[in-house]
C-alpha cells in the first residue's frame, strides 16, 4: 500500500541524534490515521549518519534511506523524487520536534488546497532575521509569493502542487 504522507529528512552529520529523532517521529506518527513513510536522505556526512540511516531503515518498515551527494537542496529534491505519498513534507530533523511535525501533518492534510509551512518565532539572530526579510521581499517581488517567513520548516504540500 502506498503511503498517504511522505516525510523527507535530509541528514548531514547527525549521528549524534538521528536515531532518537526517528524513534520520536515514529512514536508520534504511529497514531496517524493514514499510511506514511519517512525518507532519510543522507547528503555527504562525514560521521556515522549513513550507517545509522541504513540501520533505521532495517528497523522500521516505513523508513527508507537514500543517498544524494551533498547539499540540503539536492537532498530535498532527491527525497521528493522518490516519495510515494499524496502529501509531501520535508523538514530539518534537528529543528523539528515530533509533536511539531505531527501538528503540521494534521493541519496540512486537513487543508489539501494549501501549502503549509512553519514560521520561526524565537531564537533568530538579527542577521538571520534580516536575511529572511530580504529573501521574502525578493520572493514577493519576483514571483508574487506573499508569506512572512518562507524558509521555516516543516513544509507540507499536496502532490498536485
TORZALO-956840 format. One record per residue: residue number from 0; residue in one letter; x, y, z of N, C-alpha, C in turn. Coordinates in pm, 1 decimal, padded with zeros to 6 digits. Layout:
REM TORZALO-956840
+-----+------+----------+----------+----------+----------+----------+----------+----------+----------+----------+
: pos : code :      nc1 :      nc2 :      nc3 :     cac1 :     cac2 :     cac3 :      cc1 :      cc2 :      cc3 :
+-----+------+----------+----------+----------+----------+----------+----------+----------+----------+----------+
: NUM :    A :        X :        Y :        Z :        X :        Y :        Z :        X :        Y :        Z :
...
+-----+------+----------+----------+----------+----------+----------+----------+----------+----------+----------+
***
This chain:
REM TORZALO-956840
+-----+------+----------+----------+----------+----------+----------+----------+----------+----------+----------+
: pos : code :      nc1 :      nc2 :      nc3 :     cac1 :     cac2 :     cac3 :      cc1 :      cc2 :      cc3 :
+-----+------+----------+----------+----------+----------+----------+----------+----------+----------+----------+
:   0 :    X :  00083.9 : -00117.3 :  00000.0 :  00000.0 :  00000.0 :  00000.0 :  00089.4 :  00125.1 :  00000.0 :
:   1 :    X :  00061.7 :  00216.6 : -00092.0 :  00137.1 :  00341.0 : -00096.3 :  00102.6 :  00429.3 :  00022.5 :
:   2 :    X :  00201.8 :  00500.2 :  00073.5 :  00174.1 :  00590.8 :  00185.3 :  00093.8 :  00711.5 :  00139.2 :
:   3 :    X :  00018.9 :  00769.8 :  00228.8 : -00051.3 :  00894.2 :  00201.9 :  00041.3 :  01012.1 :  00225.0 :
:   4 :    X :  00133.2 :  00998.0 :  00321.0 :  00225.3 :  01105.1 :  00356.5 :  00368.9 :  01056.4 :  00341.3 :
:   5 :    X :  00449.9 :  01136.3 :  00273.2 :  00593.9 :  01111.7 :  00263.6 :  00666.0 :  01225.0 :  00334.4 :
:   6 :    X :  00752.5 :  01190.2 :  00428.8 :  00829.0 :  01287.8 :  00505.5 :  00975.2 :  01272.3 :  00467.3 :
:   7 :    X :  01032.1 :  01376.5 :  00409.7 :  01170.4 :  01374.3 :  00364.9 :  01256.3 :  01444.7 :  00468.8 :
:   8 :    X :  01360.5 :  01375.9 :  00513.7 :  01453.0 :  01432.3 :  00611.6 :  01595.1 :  01429.0 :  00556.5 :
:   9 :    X :  01647.4 :  01541.7 :  00511.2 :  01789.4 :  01545.3 :  00476.2 :  01872.9 :  01521.3 :  00601.8 :
:  10 :    X :  01973.3 :  01436.4 :  00591.0 :  02058.0 :  01400.9 :  00704.9 :  02202.3 :  01434.3 :  00670.2 :
:  11 :    X :  02262.5 :  01520.5 :  00751.0 :  02403.4 :  01556.7 :  00731.2 :  02472.0 :  01566.3 :  00867.2 :
:  12 :    X :  02564.7 :  01476.6 :  00892.4 :  02640.6 :  01473.7 :  01017.6 :  02548.6 :  01479.2 :  01139.7 :
:  13 :    X :  02451.8 :  01389.8 :  01144.8 :  02354.7 :  01387.6 :  01254.4 :  02356.3 :  01255.8 :  01330.2 :
:  14 :    X :  02472.0 :  01190.5 :  01332.0 :  02483.6 :  01062.0 :  01401.6 :  02450.9 :  01074.3 :  01549.7 :
:  15 :    X :  02473.1 :  01192.5 :  01606.6 :  02450.5 :  01208.8 :  01749.6 :  02302.9 :  01212.2 :  01788.3 :
:  16 :    X :  02212.4 :  01230.5 :  01691.6 :  02071.0 :  01238.6 :  01729.6 :  01972.5 :  01175.5 :  01631.2 :
:  17 :    X :  02015.9 :  01124.6 :  01517.5 :  01920.9 :  01074.4 :  01417.4 :  01839.1 :  00955.6 :  01469.7 :
:  18 :    X :  01897.9 :  00867.7 :  01546.6 :  01824.4 :  00751.4 :  01597.8 :  01713.6 :  00796.6 :  01692.9 :
:  19 :    X :  01744.7 :  00890.6 :  01781.0 :  01644.5 :  00943.0 :  01874.3 :  01533.1 :  01015.5 :  01799.8 :
:  20 :    X :  01570.2 :  01097.8 :  01703.9 :  01470.9 :  01174.3 :  01626.9 :  01374.9 :  01079.8 :  01554.8 :
:  21 :    X :  01427.2 :  00978.6 :  01488.4 :  01340.5 :  00886.7 :  01413.6 :  01254.0 :  00805.7 :  01509.5 :
:  22 :    X :  01307.9 :  00765.7 :  01622.7 :  01225.7 :  00697.6 :  01722.8 :  01112.1 :  00786.3 :  01771.6 :
:  23 :    X :  01142.6 :  00913.8 :  01797.5 :  01039.4 :  01008.9 :  01840.7 :  00936.3 :  01031.5 :  01730.4 :
:  24 :    X :  00982.4 :  01049.0 :  01606.1 :  00890.4 :  01068.9 :  01493.4 :  00799.9 :  00946.5 :  01477.7 :
:  25 :    X :  00859.4 :  00829.7 :  01484.2 :  00782.1 :  00706.7 :  01467.0 :  00673.8 :  00696.5 :  01573.8 :
:  26 :    X :  00707.2 :  00727.1 :  01698.3 :  00609.0 :  00721.0 :  01806.8 :  00497.0 :  00823.0 :  01786.0 :
:  27 :    X :  00532.2 :  00944.3 :  01742.1 :  00431.4 :  01049.3 :  01722.0 :  00342.0 :  01020.5 :  01602.3 :
:  28 :    X :  00395.5 :  00953.5 :  01501.2 :  00318.6 :  00927.5 :  01379.1 :  00243.5 :  00795.5 :  01382.7 :
:  29 :    X :  00273.3 :  00711.6 :  01478.6 :  00209.8 :  00579.9 :  01488.1 :  00057.2 :  00591.0 :  01487.7 :
:  30 :    X :  00003.3 :  00693.5 :  01551.5 : -00141.5 :  00710.1 :  01558.6 : -00201.4 :  00786.8 :  01441.3 :
:  31 :    X : -00121.0 :  00822.0 :  01343.1 : -00173.6 :  00892.3 :  01226.1 : -00273.3 :  00801.4 :  01154.8 :
:  32 :    X : -00382.3 :  00857.4 :  01109.5 : -00490.8 :  00776.9 :  01052.7 : -00464.4 :  00729.7 :  00909.8 :
:  33 :    X : -00351.7 :  00768.6 :  00852.0 : -00318.5 :  00729.9 :  00714.9 : -00178.3 :  00668.7 :  00712.3 :
:  34 :    X : -00150.4 :  00586.7 :  00609.9 : -00014.8 :  00531.1 :  00599.7 :  00086.8 :  00640.4 :  00567.1 :
:  35 :    X :  00207.6 :  00625.0 :  00618.1 :  00312.0 :  00725.0 :  00599.3 :  00446.9 :  00658.7 :  00581.8 :
:  36 :    X :  00540.1 :  00736.7 :  00528.3 :  00677.4 :  00690.8 :  00514.7 :  00770.7 :  00805.0 :  00552.3 :
:  37 :    X :  00887.6 :  00768.9 :  00601.8 :  00994.7 :  00863.5 :  00626.3 :  01108.1 :  00826.0 :  00532.3 :
:  38 :    X :  01156.4 :  00924.4 :  00458.2 :  01268.4 :  00903.2 :  00366.5 :  01387.5 :  00981.3 :  00420.5 :
:  39 :    X :  01488.0 :  00909.1 :  00466.6 :  01611.0 :  00970.4 :  00516.0 :  01705.0 :  00986.7 :  00397.6 :
:  40 :    X :  01742.5 :  01109.2 :  00368.2 :  01830.0 :  01134.9 :  00253.9 :  01964.4 :  01183.0 :  00307.2 :
:  41 :    X :  02060.1 :  01091.2 :  00306.5 :  02192.9 :  01120.0 :  00358.3 :  02267.2 :  01202.1 :  00253.0 :
:  42 :    X :  02321.1 :  01314.7 :  00296.8 :  02383.6 :  01404.3 :  00198.9 :  02525.6 :  01443.8 :  00238.1 :
:  43 :    X :  02615.6 :  01349.2 :  00224.4 :  02757.9 :  01377.8 :  00238.4 :  02811.4 :  01383.8 :  00379.9 :
:  44 :    X :  02753.2 :  01310.2 :  00470.2 :  02800.9 :  01311.4 :  00609.3 :  02941.4 :  01253.9 :  00619.4 :
:  45 :    X :  03015.3 :  01304.9 :  00717.4 :  03148.9 :  01253.4 :  00745.1 :  03150.9 :  01176.3 :  00877.1 :
:  46 :    X :  03033.0 :  01154.1 :  00934.5 :  03023.4 :  01076.0 :  01057.6 :  02950.9 :  00944.6 :  01026.3 :
:  47 :    X :  02890.1 :  00883.7 :  01123.6 :  02823.2 :  00754.5 :  01106.5 :  02677.4 :  00766.7 :  01063.0 :
:  48 :    X :  02635.3 :  00883.0 :  01018.1 :  02494.9 :  00905.0 :  00981.0 :  02444.7 :  00805.6 :  00877.5 :
:  49 :    X :  02522.0 :  00780.4 :  00772.9 :  02477.0 :  00689.8 :  00666.3 :  02451.1 :  00549.9 :  00720.6 :
:  50 :    X :  02540.6 :  00499.3 :  00802.6 :  02523.0 :  00365.1 :  00860.3 :  02401.9 :  00361.3 :  00952.4 :
:  51 :    X :  02383.5 :  00465.6 :  01030.9 :  02268.5 :  00470.0 :  01120.7 :  02137.5 :  00479.4 :  01043.2 :
:  52 :    X :  02136.9 :  00554.4 :  00933.6 :  02016.6 :  00562.1 :  00849.3 :  01983.2 :  00424.3 :  00793.0 :
:  53 :    X :  02084.7 :  00350.8 :  00748.7 :  02061.3 :  00216.0 :  00695.8 :  02004.0 :  00124.7 :  00804.3 :
:  54 :    X :  02054.3 :  00135.6 :  00926.3 :  02001.8 :  00055.3 :  01037.5 :  01856.8 :  00092.3 :  01068.2 :
:  55 :    X :  01825.8 :  00222.0 :  01064.5 :  01688.4 :  00266.3 :  01089.4 :  01593.1 :  00212.4 :  00983.7 :
:  56 :    X :  01638.2 :  00210.2 :  00858.0 :  01554.1 :  00157.2 :  00750.3 :  01527.9 :  00008.6 :  00769.0 :
:  57 :    X :  01621.8 : -00061.8 :  00829.4 :  01601.6 : -00204.8 :  00855.6 :  01513.0 : -00225.5 :  00978.7 :
:  58 :    X :  01515.3 : -00131.5 :  01072.5 :  01438.2 : -00144.7 :  01196.2 :  01292.0 : -00106.1 :  01180.9 :
:  59 :    X :  01264.2 : -00009.5 :  01093.9 :  01128.2 :  00041.0 :  01075.8 :  01084.2 :  00017.5 :  00931.6 :
:  60 :    X :  00974.5 : -00055.2 :  00909.4 :  00932.5 : -00086.5 :  00772.3 :  00889.6 :  00035.8 :  00690.7 :
:  61 :    X :  00852.4 :  00144.3 :  00754.8 :  00808.8 :  00262.0 :  00680.1 :  00916.8 :  00370.7 :  00674.3 :
:  62 :    X :  01042.6 :  00331.7 :  00696.2 :  01156.5 :  00422.5 :  00683.1 :  01245.5 :  00370.9 :  00570.7 :
:  63 :    X :  01277.5 :  00461.6 :  00478.8 :  01370.2 :  00429.4 :  00369.1 :  01488.5 :  00524.5 :  00377.3 :
:  64 :    X :  01599.0 :  00484.8 :  00318.1 :  01714.9 :  00573.5 :  00314.2 :  01769.5 :  00581.4 :  00172.4 :
:  65 :    X :  01814.0 :  00700.3 :  00137.6 :  01871.5 :  00727.9 :  00006.1 :  01998.6 :  00808.7 :  00025.6 :
:  66 :    X :  02081.2 :  00809.7 : -00076.1 :  02197.6 :  00898.2 : -00078.4 :  02175.1 :  01005.4 : -00183.2 :
:  67 :    X :  02231.0 :  01123.7 : -00158.6 :  02204.7 :  01233.9 : -00251.5 :  02328.7 :  01313.3 : -00288.2 :
:  68 :    X :  02446.6 :  01269.3 : -00250.9 :  02562.2 :  01355.2 : -00271.3 :  02567.9 :  01456.1 : -00158.5 :
:  69 :    X :  02585.9 :  01582.2 : -00191.8 :  02594.0 :  01684.1 : -00087.6 :  02493.5 :  01795.5 : -00112.0 :
:  70 :    X :  02453.0 :  01859.3 : -00004.1 :  02366.7 :  01976.5 : -00012.1 :  02223.4 :  01950.4 :  00029.1 :
:  71 :    X :  02168.6 :  02045.3 :  00106.3 :  02030.9 :  02038.5 :  00154.6 :  01933.0 :  02032.1 :  00038.3 :
:  72 :    X :  01944.2 :  02122.8 : -00056.0 :  01851.2 :  02128.1 : -00169.3 :  01851.2 :  02000.8 : -00250.7 :
:  73 :    X :  01968.6 :  01946.2 : -00277.6 :  01977.8 :  01820.3 : -00352.6 :  01911.3 :  01707.6 : -00275.0 :
:  74 :    X :  01930.8 :  01705.9 : -00142.7 :  01869.1 :  01601.8 : -00060.6 :  01716.9 :  01612.8 : -00064.9 :
:  75 :    X :  01665.1 :  01735.0 : -00054.7 :  01519.6 :  01753.9 : -00061.1 :  01467.2 :  01708.2 : -00197.0 :
:  76 :    X :  01531.7 :  01750.3 : -00304.7 :  01486.1 :  01711.0 : -00439.7 :  01492.7 :  01559.6 : -00459.4 :
:  77 :    X :  01598.5 :  01497.3 : -00410.2 :  01611.3 :  01351.5 : -00421.1 :  01498.0 :  01282.2 : -00345.6 :
:  78 :    X :  01470.7 :  01329.4 : -00225.0 :  01362.5 :  01271.5 : -00145.1 :  01226.6 :  01291.6 : -00209.4 :
:  79 :    X :  01200.8 :  01412.0 : -00260.5 :  01072.3 :  01439.0 : -00326.2 :  01053.7 :  01350.4 : -00448.9 :
:  80 :    X :  01161.5 :  01329.2 : -00525.1 :  01152.4 :  01244.8 : -00644.6 :  01121.3 :  01099.6 : -00609.0 :
:  81 :    X :  01168.2 :  01054.1 : -00493.8 :  01145.7 :  00915.1 : -00452.7 :  01017.4 :  00895.7 : -00372.7 :
:  82 :    X :  00958.0 :  01003.6 : -00328.0 :  00840.1 :  00996.2 : -00240.9 :  00721.0 :  00934.9 : -00313.6 :
:  83 :    X :  00644.5 :  00853.8 : -00240.7 :  00526.4 :  00788.9 : -00297.8 :  00396.1 :  00846.9 : -00244.8 :
:  84 :    X :  00404.1 :  00937.5 : -00148.8 :  00285.3 :  00988.4 : -00082.0 :  00206.6 :  01090.3 : -00162.3 :
:  85 :    X :  00082.4 :  01104.1 : -00123.5 : -00006.2 :  01206.6 : -00179.2 :  00031.3 :  01343.7 : -00123.4 :
:  86 :    X :  00070.5 :  01346.1 :  00005.0 :  00119.0 :  01467.4 :  00069.8 :  00270.0 :  01455.2 :  00085.7 :
:  87 :    X :  00340.1 :  01561.1 :  00053.3 :  00485.6 :  01562.6 :  00059.5 :  00529.7 :  01663.6 :  00163.8 :
:  88 :    X :  00613.5 :  01618.0 :  00255.5 :  00660.9 :  01703.1 :  00364.7 :  00812.8 :  01691.7 :  00370.3 :
:  89 :    X :  00879.4 :  01805.1 :  00388.2 :  01021.7 :  01798.3 :  00418.4 :  01052.9 :  01894.4 :  00530.8 :
:  90 :    X :  01153.2 :  01854.2 :  00609.2 :  01185.8 :  01933.4 :  00727.3 :  01329.5 :  01908.7 :  00768.0 :
:  91 :    X :  01372.9 :  01982.6 :  00866.2 :  01504.8 :  01971.2 :  00924.4 :  01489.9 :  01893.8 :  01054.6 :
:  92 :    X :  01543.6 :  01774.8 :  01059.6 :  01523.3 :  01689.2 :  01176.6 :  01587.1 :  01745.6 :  01303.1 :
:  93 :    X :  01683.4 :  01833.0 :  01289.2 :  01747.0 :  01891.0 :  01407.3 :  01662.2 :  02001.3 :  01469.4 :
:  94 :    X :  01567.5 :  02056.6 :  01393.8 :  01488.6 :  02169.6 :  01443.9 :  01340.2 :  02139.6 :  01458.6 :
:  95 :    X :  01293.3 :  02029.1 :  01405.3 :  01151.2 :  01998.7 :  01408.0 :  01126.5 :  01882.2 :  01502.7 :
:  96 :    X :  01060.1 :  01910.9 :  01612.3 :  01027.4 :  01806.7 :  01708.4 :  00914.8 :  01718.2 :  01658.5 :
:  97 :    X :  00900.6 :  01601.4 :  01719.0 :  00800.0 :  01504.3 :  01677.2 :  00658.3 :  01558.9 :  01690.4 :
:  98 :    X :  00629.1 :  01624.8 :  01801.5 :  00494.9 :  01680.6 :  01819.8 :  00466.5 :  01791.3 :  01719.6 :
:  99 :    X :  00567.6 :  01873.1 :  01692.4 :  00553.4 :  01980.2 :  01593.4 :  00526.6 :  01921.8 :  01454.3 :
: 100 :    X :  00599.0 :  01815.5 :  01419.7 :  00577.3 :  01750.6 :  01290.1 :  00435.6 :  01695.5 :  01281.9 :
: 101 :    X :  00391.8 :  01629.2 :  01386.6 :  00257.0 :  01571.6 :  01386.9 :  00150.5 :  01680.5 :  01371.5 :
: 102 :    X :  00164.3 :  01792.3 :  01443.2 :  00068.8 :  01902.6 :  01429.4 :  00068.8 :  01958.2 :  01287.2 :
: 103 :    X :  00185.7 :  01969.1 :  01228.1 :  00195.7 :  02019.8 :  01090.8 :  00126.1 :  01925.5 :  00992.9 :
: 104 :    X :  00146.4 :  01796.0 :  01009.8 :  00081.2 :  01698.9 :  00921.4 : -00070.3 :  01703.6 :  00936.9 :
: 105 :    X : -00117.2 :  01705.9 :  01059.9 : -00261.7 :  01712.2 :  01083.1 : -00321.3 :  01837.7 :  01019.5 :
: 106 :    X : -00255.6 :  01952.0 :  01039.8 : -00306.0 :  02078.0 :  00984.1 : -00299.4 :  02077.2 :  00831.4 :
: 107 :    X : -00190.2 :  02031.2 :  00776.3 : -00173.2 :  02031.8 :  00631.2 : -00266.5 :  01937.2 :  00559.1 :
: 108 :    X : -00287.5 :  01819.3 :  00615.2 : -00375.7 :  01723.4 :  00549.2 : -00521.6 :  01765.5 :  00558.3 :
: 109 :    X : -00555.6 :  01848.1 :  00656.7 : -00693.6 :  01894.5 :  00666.5 : -00723.0 :  02005.1 :  00565.3 :
: 110 :    X : -00619.6 :  02061.4 :  00504.0 : -00635.1 :  02168.5 :  00405.1 : -00552.0 :  02136.6 :  00281.4 :
: 111 :    X : -00590.7 :  02036.7 :  00202.5 : -00508.1 :  01996.2 :  00088.5 : -00498.3 :  02101.5 : -00022.1 :
: 112 :    X : -00577.3 :  02206.7 : -00011.6 : -00572.7 :  02314.3 : -00110.2 : -00468.3 :  02419.6 : -00074.7 :
: 113 :    X : -00396.0 :  02400.8 :  00034.3 : -00298.0 :  02498.6 :  00082.2 : -00159.1 :  02438.0 :  00091.7 :
: 114 :    X : -00060.3 :  02524.7 :  00087.6 :  00076.8 :  02486.7 :  00118.8 :  00100.0 :  02523.0 :  00264.1 :
: 115 :    X :  00141.8 :  02426.6 :  00344.4 :  00166.7 :  02452.5 :  00485.4 :  00316.0 :  02467.0 :  00507.6 :
: 116 :    X :  00353.6 :  02568.4 :  00585.2 :  00492.0 :  02585.4 :  00625.9 :  00494.9 :  02652.0 :  00761.2 :
: 117 :    X :  00596.7 :  02620.6 :  00834.8 :  00611.6 :  02678.4 :  00968.1 :  00671.8 :  02817.3 :  00957.7 :
: 118 :    X :  00654.1 :  02893.0 :  01063.2 :  00714.9 :  03025.2 :  01072.3 :  00796.2 :  03031.6 :  01199.6 :
: 119 :    X :  00921.0 :  03070.0 :  01187.9 :  01005.8 :  03082.3 :  01305.5 :  00959.0 :  03198.7 :  01390.8 :
: 120 :    X :  00953.0 :  03177.4 :  01519.8 :  00911.8 :  03283.4 :  01611.6 :  01021.7 :  03321.7 :  01709.9 :
: 121 :    X :  01105.7 :  03226.5 :  01749.5 :  01203.1 :  03251.0 :  01854.5 :  01341.5 :  03207.6 :  01809.1 :
: 122 :    X :  01440.2 :  03262.6 :  01875.8 :  01576.1 :  03215.5 :  01856.9 :  01643.1 :  03261.1 :  01729.3 :
: 123 :    X :  01597.5 :  03368.7 :  01669.6 :  01658.2 :  03415.0 :  01546.2 :  01754.5 :  03528.5 :  01574.2 :
: 124 :    X :  01875.7 :  03514.1 :  01528.2 :  01973.0 :  03622.2 :  01538.3 :  01929.5 :  03735.0 :  01444.5 :
: 125 :    X :  01969.1 :  03856.7 :  01474.8 :  01923.6 :  03971.5 :  01395.2 :  01964.9 :  03958.6 :  01248.9 :
: 126 :    X :  02086.6 :  03906.2 :  01221.1 :  02130.9 :  03895.0 :  01081.8 :  02054.7 :  03786.5 :  01006.6 :
: 127 :    X :  02014.2 :  03683.4 :  01077.9 :  01932.4 :  03579.5 :  01013.9 :  01792.4 :  03633.5 :  00984.7 :
: 128 :    X :  01738.5 :  03710.9 :  01078.9 :  01608.0 :  03773.8 :  01056.9 :  01613.9 :  03869.8 :  00938.4 :
: 129 :    X :  01722.1 :  03945.6 :  00928.6 :  01738.5 :  04037.1 :  00815.1 :  01746.7 :  03958.7 :  00684.2 :
: 130 :    X :  01823.4 :  03850.3 :  00685.0 :  01833.3 :  03765.7 :  00565.5 :  01697.9 :  03711.1 :  00523.8 :
: 131 :    X :  01617.6 :  03668.4 :  00620.7 :  01483.3 :  03617.9 :  00590.4 :  01395.8 :  03726.9 :  00530.8 :
: 132 :    X :  01402.9 :  03844.8 :  00588.8 :  01321.7 :  03956.0 :  00536.0 :  01359.9 :  03989.4 :  00391.7 :
: 133 :    X :  01489.5 :  03993.3 :  00363.8 :  01533.9 :  04022.5 :  00227.2 :  01492.5 :  03912.2 :  00129.6 :
: 134 :    X :  01507.7 :  03787.0 :  00172.8 :  01467.4 :  03673.7 :  00089.6 :  01317.6 :  03677.5 :  00061.6 :
: 135 :    X :  01239.5 :  03705.9 :  00164.0 :  01094.0 :  03712.1 :  00148.7 :  01053.0 :  03827.0 :  00057.4 :
: 136 :    X :  01121.3 :  03941.7 :  00068.6 :  01094.4 :  04055.2 : -00019.4 :  01124.6 :  04018.0 : -00164.3 :
: 137 :    X :  01236.1 :  03952.4 : -00184.0 :  01273.4 :  03908.4 : -00318.2 :  01169.1 :  03811.1 : -00374.2 :
: 138 :    X :  01124.0 :  03715.0 : -00293.1 :  01022.5 :  03619.3 : -00337.7 :  00892.1 :  03690.4 : -00371.2 :
: 139 :    X :  00858.1 :  03792.0 : -00293.9 :  00735.4 :  03868.2 : -00319.3 :  00746.4 :  03945.5 : -00450.8 :
: 140 :    X :  00859.8 :  04012.3 : -00470.7 :  00877.2 :  04095.5 : -00590.5 :  00893.5 :  04012.5 : -00718.2 :
: 141 :    X :  00966.5 :  03902.1 : -00708.7 :  00996.6 :  03824.0 : -00828.9 :  00888.3 :  03724.4 : -00867.4 :
: 142 :    X :  00825.7 :  03660.4 : -00768.8 :  00727.6 :  03555.8 : -00802.3 :  00592.3 :  03576.1 : -00735.7 :
: 143 :    X :  00574.1 :  03685.4 : -00665.3 :  00444.1 :  03714.4 : -00606.0 :  00407.8 :  03630.0 : -00486.2 :
: 144 :    X :  00505.8 :  03566.8 : -00421.7 :  00481.4 :  03482.0 : -00305.6 :  00471.0 :  03569.7 : -00181.9 :
: 145 :    X :  00354.8 :  03572.5 : -00118.1 :  00329.5 :  03663.4 : -00006.0 :  00320.1 :  03586.3 :  00125.7 :
: 146 :    X :  00436.6 :  03558.5 :  00183.3 :  00446.0 :  03493.4 :  00313.1 :  00545.4 :  03569.8 :  00399.1 :
: 147 :    X :  00531.5 :  03558.4 :  00531.7 :  00623.6 :  03630.1 :  00619.5 :  00757.3 :  03559.9 :  00634.0 :
: 148 :    X :  00762.0 :  03429.1 :  00635.5 :  00888.4 :  03356.8 :  00652.8 :  00878.5 :  03227.7 :  00574.0 :
: 149 :    X :  00931.5 :  03227.3 :  00452.7 :  00915.2 :  03110.1 :  00367.0 :  01025.5 :  03007.2 :  00386.9 :
: 150 :    X :  01121.5 :  03035.7 :  00474.1 :  01231.2 :  02941.8 :  00492.5 :  01210.1 :  02845.8 :  00609.5 :
: 151 :    X :  01109.6 :  02863.7 :  00691.5 :  01092.0 :  02780.7 :  00810.0 :  01037.2 :  02642.9 :  00779.8 :
: 152 :    X :  01102.9 :  02535.2 :  00828.5 :  01049.0 :  02400.9 :  00813.5 :  00956.5 :  02368.1 :  00929.5 :
: 153 :    X :  00866.9 :  02273.0 :  00918.6 :  00845.1 :  02185.5 :  00802.9 :  00756.8 :  02251.2 :  00697.2 :
: 154 :    X :  00766.3 :  02196.6 :  00577.9 :  00677.8 :  02236.5 :  00468.9 :  00600.7 :  02112.8 :  00426.1 :
: 155 :    X :  00471.6 :  02131.0 :  00394.5 :  00387.9 :  02020.3 :  00351.1 :  00302.4 :  02068.7 :  00235.8 :
: 156 :    X :  00301.7 :  01992.8 :  00127.7 :  00219.9 :  02027.1 :  00010.0 :  00152.8 :  01901.4 : -00042.0 :
: 157 :    X :  00040.0 :  01920.7 : -00105.5 : -00024.1 :  01810.4 : -00176.9 :  00056.2 :  01787.0 : -00303.6 :
: 158 :    X :  00063.5 :  01664.6 : -00347.9 :  00143.8 :  01629.0 : -00464.3 :  00108.6 :  01711.9 : -00588.1 :
: 159 :    X : -00016.3 :  01750.9 : -00603.3 : -00055.4 :  01825.1 : -00725.4 :  00017.3 :  01959.1 : -00737.2 :
: 160 :    X :  00064.8 :  02013.9 : -00625.7 :  00140.9 :  02138.7 : -00632.3 :  00279.7 :  02113.0 : -00684.4 :
+-----+------+----------+----------+----------+----------+----------+----------+----------+----------+----------+
***
